[in-house]
Amino acid sequence: MKEPGEYYDPQLDVRRHFTEEEVDTILLKELEEFELLADKIDETPLVYHGESIYNHPTQDIQLYPRVMGNVLGELSIMFDAPIIYLLDLRIPWLHQQNDFKPVANALNYL
């Protein structure tokens, strides 16, 4: 409900016309509820610490999670970084100029 018009009223259990004032009041209430429930996130700038390309030395997929856990721990210590992003592409997907419609729609949505 973003503008005046006919909508379902759950309190009266009927469809009826909502005025602009009613719509504004409902939107304001929803915004207040959203603000109360929204996560409070302190933004901190990310500092680039470097990069490393890792090639798994064995073809045994069962060892991969254990080896990757150790490698990520070592990278965290080496780069002195509490957070490590693992990218499978050189350009993060949010910065790609992607014309594949589902991806373009997702980027526009974000």
Phi, psi and omega in degrees: 000107182240341181215164180302147179162189182269124181220165175283132177255106183294335180288323180263350181059040177214162170274137180207170179277131175255131179282169179298321179296318179295316179298315179299319179296316180296316180296320179296318178297316179296320178296318178298318178295319178298315180299324178292324184269345185293144176293139175264106185247125175276119180280130175235137180294140178275138180250127179286125181254344180136185179215159178212137177258125184249130174245121181295127188285348184231159178270359182282104184294337179293331179277340187305310181299319181294315180296317181295323177300315178294317181296317180295321176298316178295320178296319180300317178291315183298317182271357184051048184234122180288340180236134178234130176260128177260115181250140176258000178231150179293325180252121178307142189296335178290344181254002179281147172268083188257124181260006174292120192308312180299323179289316179300318178297318179296319179296317178297321179297315181291000000 
